[in-house]
């Protein structure tokens, strides 16, 4: 079934939680009541571009019209509603491509594309609805008929709403025209006003749930130190999920840097779910971390192949001509391209698989209703520094083990210390928008640590690859002298500077660690 389009004309009214339903007099006849419990996940860009243009896009479960609903404003005050059935997008929670195209067309040049266009949950509304048809008095037939054959002029919905995150709630009446006209809506409004029932200030449930968030987003305002800790971490998680989903097409096409960006975002997600695990239900997040690790591994193979190809081919180009003996450049290019192409083809297979779709569904659901616990609702400035400090302590313990080791074990332990340092870096980056310059400066110090140790790790992997490629050359009867030269250069590079530089930067980061040890 394809998308369905219709014009929606409705009006919303305030109603107190205990107020009785107002009488409608002789204007209409009220049909039998129907009761629904609905869950609607509203999606938008991270800067709430749709909300700022009065566009809403939701996935609704429950009710007679469950499905994907896109509502576009019209000059006459009505809205064009485009519907698509559930199950028409990739996975359960990804927006159907046809609706994405509708949004892009409506926004025109303002539609950002790429990562900025990732549509992610911004609010979840749970609604208990009591719905009745408003029927024409004594009329038969018409375009839409009720259960007794009378013409349905409008539908009246008594909605009790709970908005997430935050759990705020309200009650409202909604009257939507079906086969009636604007004059009926105006007469109903006048009739309700005479009973003290006023038109709602907020134009939609979503607008009421979002409050001042669209304005803050338009001004570029992020989370603040006094906001709940969970809100700060949710903003960070959303930014990384936006990269994973927004880069998907580029990853398929092997666009420059796309696999790298997606891999880093996946690592940041895993790291945040571990570092800030006290804020979240681990029955949910531990499984998600395992699946993110699986996807990061799939991304890592073509990315590692890309890094090694560039590194090794550059190293060959830098050799004096007399040290390049035999068809070394040709073999390296052929073998390294083949490794990369094979790894990328496997990655595309992962993107086409059910396991990846299930992972993206879990990521979207994580943003829609994060499984917060205890400290998540306390102020960020009171909660998050202690969790970052715990990550720093883990890095310090790994550093202490590494400095006591020797040989290959020392190299291995410093590689583990690099992982801990990366976790601290990612944690500082996650909290910096709310906690300020000290966190940003700390993130930069830890980034220098990870880059220095990353050079060591790349050198170790390059040496392994060169030895394997040398064996292939030998099996083909080719001269292997140049492979030995390249291996020697990698060994010399590590011995001269890189490991020692990483150790020194790690010590400096720990000596000036933020937050300070308590």
N, C-alpha and C positions, 0 to 999 in steps of 0.2 A: 504494500500500500504506500502510495506517495504522500507528499505533503498536502495538507488541506488549508485553504485560505478563506478567511471570513473577516468582516468588519465587526469590531467589538465596541459597543457603546454601553457604558456602565457608570454608576455613581455609588460612592461609598459614604456611609454614615457612622457617626459615633454611637456606641451603645455601651452602657455600663455593664459590669460583669453580672449584676443581679437584676438588671432592668427587664421588665416583661417585654415581649414583642409588641410593637405598636399596632393598633388596629388600622386597617386600610379602608374602612368604610365601604362605600358602594362603588369605589373606583374600579375594583377588580374582584374576581372571585378567587379564593385561595384553594389550591389543590392539596392533595395529601402530602405529608412531609416525608422526605428521604434523608437518611443520615449517612454521612461519609467521614472517614478518618483518612487524611491525606498527608503526604510528606512531599514537599517541594524543595529541590536543591536548585538554587539560583546561581548561575555562573556569569562571570564577567572577566575582563582583563584585570591584571593586578592593580592598575591605576583607575579601575572602575569607569572605563571609557563608555561602556554601554549605559550605565546608570546616569552618567552626566549628560547623555543624549536622550534620556527617557526611553531607552530600549531595555526590555527585560527578556531574559532567556532562562527557562527553567526546565527541569525534569521532574514531572509530578507522577507520584504513585498514589493510587486510590482515587475514588470518585469516578463519575461516568465518563470523564474526558481525560483519563490519565494518558501521559505521553510527553513529548517535547513540545513546549509552547514558546514561540517567539512573538513578542508584541512590539510593533513598530508604530510610532506616533504619526497621526495624520493632521493636516492643517485645521480640520474642523473639530478637533478635540477628541475624536474617536481614535481607535487604534486598529491597525491591521494585524490580525492574529494568524500566524502560520504554524500549523501543527504537523508533527511527524510522530508516528507510533514509536513506542518503546522498542528497542532492539534494532533500530535502523542505523545506529552509530557503531563504531568499532568498540567491542566490549559493551559493558552495561552503562558506563558513565561518560563516555566520550561523546561530544556533540556530533550529530549527523552532519556530513559534509555539506548537504544542501542548505542547512540552516546557517552554517558558518559562511557560506557564500552569500546568503541573504544579508547577514550582518555586515560583511565586507562591502557589499553593494550600497547598503544604507549609509555607511560611514564614509565611503569614498576615499579620498586622499588621507583622511584621518586614521584609517585602518592601518595599524602598524606593521602587520605581517611578522613572520618568524616568531621568536620567543615572546615578543611583546603582544602577540595576538593569541597566546595560549589562554583558553577559556577555562577558568578554574572556579570551584565553589567559593562564593563570598557570603552566603547565608543559607540557612536551612529553616524552613517554616513548617511546623507541624500544626495542622488545622483540623479541628472538630467542626464539621459543617452540618447544619440542618437546612435543607434546601426544599423550597416549595415552588410550584409553578403558579404564576399569576395569570389567571384565565379571563378571557373576555366575558362579560355578563350576558349569558344566553346566546352567544355566537357559536355557530358550528363551522367546521372546516377551517380554512386558513392554511398558510404555509406550514405551520407547525401545530400539531394537535396534542392535547394532554390525554390522560388515560380515559377520560369520558368523551373524547372527541372535540372538546372545546378548544378554541384557538389559544395557544400559549403566547401571551403578550410579552412576558418577562419572567425572569427567575429571581426570586429573593433568597439570599443566602445569609444565614445567621452563623457567623464564623467566630470561633474562639481560637486564638492564634498564640502559639509559643514560638519565639524566634531564637535560633542558635547562631553564633555563640552568645552566651550571656543569659539565656533563659527568660528574657523579658516577654510579657504577654499582654494581650488586649482582646477586646471583643468589638466586632463591627458588623454592620449590615451592608450587604452589597446587592444592588439591583442592576441586573443586566438585561437589556432589551433583547428579545428574541424575535417576535413578530409585531411588536408594538412600535410606536414612533416617539420622537423626541418630546412631543407634547405630553404624552403619558408620563414620561420620566419627570418632566417639569411639574406636572400636577401631583405626582407621588411625593416629590421633594417638598412641595408647598404643604401637602397634607401632613407629612412627617414633621416638618418644622413647627406646625401648629401644636404638635404634641411634645415639643421640646427636643426632637431628634434632629440634630444638626449635621450638615455635610462634613465629612472628615477633612481635616487640614491636609493630611498626607495623601498624595495622589494614588499610592499603591501600598500594598503590604510590604513590598521590598523596600520602598523609600522609608517607611517607618522603621523597618528593621535596621537599615544601614545608618540612619541618623545623619550625623555630620561627616561620615566617612568619605562620601564623594567629594565634598569640599576640601577636606584635608588631602585627599589624593591629588586633586587638581593643583593644590598649592605645594605638592611635593613633600608633605609632612609624613614622616614615618612614625613608628612607635616611640613612646617616651619612657623615661626611667620609672615613672610612677604608674605606668600601665601594667596590667597583669602580666606575669612572666610568660604565661601561655600565649598571650597575644604576640609578644616579641618573637617567640620561637615559631609560632604559626606563620608569621610573615616571612621568616627565613625559609621554612619548609616550602611555602608556596613559591618563593622565588626559584628554588631548585627544581620543583616539579614543573614549573613553567619552562625551564631550560630542557628538561627531559622530554616533555611533550612538544614544545615548540621547535626543537631541533630534529624531530623524528624524520621529516622529509629530507632534510639535509644529510642526516646520517645515512639514509638509504642511498642517496645520490653520491655519498662520499665527498661532500663539499668540504672545502678547506676548513680545518679546525673543528668541524662539526662533531666528529667522534670524540675528540679531546674534551670539548665543552660538555658533552653529554656524560662522559665518564667522570669528569670532575664533579658535576652536579650530583651524580649518583653516589659518589664517595661522600660528598658533603651531607647528603641525606642520611646515609648510614651513620656517619660520625655524629650528627646532631641527635639521632634517635638513641645513640649510646650515651653521649655526654650528658644529655638532658633527660635521661630515662626515669629519673625520680618524678618527673612531671607527668609521666604517661603510663598507661596500663601496658605492662610488658607482654601480657598474653596476646596483645595485638601487635606491638611494635617489634618483638623479637622475630616473629615470622616474617614481617615485612623487611627487616634488616637482612635476613637470610636470602630473600628473593632479590633484594637490591645487590647483594654480593654476587649472586648468580649473574645478574645483568651486567654488573661492572666487569665481571670476567669476560663476558661476551664482547663488551666494548674494548676491553684491554688488549685482546689479541690483534685486531687490526691497528689499534693505536701503537702498540709496541712495535709491530712490523713497520709502521710508518716512521717512527722515531729511529729505529735501527737502520732502516734504508737510508734515511737522510744522513745519519751520523757516519755510517760506513762509507757511503759513496763520497761524502765530503772528505773523509780521511784519505781515501785513495787519490782524489783530485789534488790533495795537498802534498803528496809524496813527490820527491824528485823523479824525473822520468826513468833514471837508471834503476830505481827500486821497484818499478812496476814491470815484473817479468811474467810473460805469458798473457793470455786473454783474461786478465783479472777483472777489468771494468765490465766487460761484456757478461762474464759469468755472474758477477755480483748483481748487476742490474737485472738479469733474467731471474736469478734465484730469489732476490729480495722482492721484486715485483710479484712473483708467483706466490710467495708467502703472504704478502699483503692482500692480494686479490682473493686468495682462498679464505683468509680470515674474514675479509669483508663480506664475501658471499655467505659465509656461515652466520654472520651478524644479521644480514638481511633475512635469512631463514628464521632467526630468533624473533625479529620484529613481526614476521608473518604468523608466528605461532600463538597458540592459546595461552601459554604460560606468560608471555609478555603482556597480552591483553589483560590477563588476570592481575598482573602486577600493576598496570596503569589504573585499573579499577580500584585496587587497594589504595593507591596513592591519592586518587581523587576522593575516595571515601575518608581517608585520613584527614584531608583538608576540610571536608564537609562537616564531619563530627569527630574531632580529635578526642581520643580517649583520655582526657585529662584526669588527673587526680591531685589531691591535697594542695601542694605548694603552687600549682599552676595559676591559681587565682590571686595569689599574693603579689605585691609590687615587684617588678623586675629587678629593681635596684637592691632589694633585700634577698632575692633568691638566686639570681643568675651568677653573680660573682663567686659564690661558694661552689657552684657546680664547675665553673671554669677553673677555680683553684684546685679542685680535685683532679681535673685533667692534667694540670701542671704537675701535681704530685706524682701522677703516674709516669709522666715523662722524666721526672727527676730520678725515680727509682730505676727506670730502664737505663738512663745515662750512667748511674752508679754501677750497675751490673756490667755495662759495656767497658768502662774504663779499667775494670779489674780483670778483663779477659785478654787473651792474646791470639794472634794469628787469625785463622778463618773464623773462629768463634767471635773474636772481637768485631770483625767485619759484619758478621750476621747480627750481633746484638746492636750494633749501631744502626743497622738497617731497621731493626725493630724500634729503636729509639726514634728514628725518623718518622715512623708511623704514629708514634705518640705525639711527636712535635706537630705533625700535620693535624692531629685531632685538636690540639690546643689552638693552632692557627685558625681552623674552621670554627671553633667555639668562639674565639674572639671576634671573628668576622660576623658571626650570627648575632652577637649581642651589641656590636659596635653602633648600629643605627640608634639604639636606645640609650646606651651607656656612655657613648661619647669618645673623645679623642684618645684617652688612655687605652681603651680597648682597641682602637684602630692602630695606634702605634705598636701595641703588643702584637697584633696580627702581622704587621710588617716585619717585626723582628723574627717571629716564628716562620714567616715565609722565607726569609733568608736562610734559616736553618734547613728547611725542607729542600730548598733549591740546591744547597751545597751537598747534602747527602743524596739528593736525587741524581746529581752528576756522578757520584760514586756508583750508585746502583746501575745507571745507564752504562757506565764503563764496564762493570762486571758482566752485564748481559751482552754487551757488544763483544767482549772477549769470548764468551761462550759461543755466540753466533759465528764469529770468525773462525774458531776452531772447527765447528761443524762444516762451514763452507770450505775450509781448507781440506778437510777429509773428502768432500765431494770432488774437489778439484783433483786431488791425488788419485781417486778412483777413476777419473776420466783421463789419467795420464798427463795431467798438466803440472807445471812447475808451481810449487807451494811457497817459494821464498817470500813473496809479497805478503802472504797471509801471516807468516811469522813476524814480519816487520810490523804489521798492523797490531798484532797481539802485543808485541813488545811496547808499542806506543801507548796502548791502553794501560798496561801495567805501570809504565813510567809515570803516566799522568796521575794515577792514584797514589803512587808512592811520593810524588813531589808535593802535591798541595791539597788535593780534594778532601781526603779523610780528615786531615789535621784542621783544615779550614772549617769543616762541618763541626768538629768537636769544639773548636773555639767559639763559633757562633752559638752553639747549643749552650755552652757555659754562660755566655753573655746574656742569652735570653732567660736563662734560669736566674742569673744574678739580678736581672731587672724585671723579674716576672710581675705581670699584672693578672689578677689582683694580688697585693702583697700578702705574704704568708701571715697567718694569724697565730 
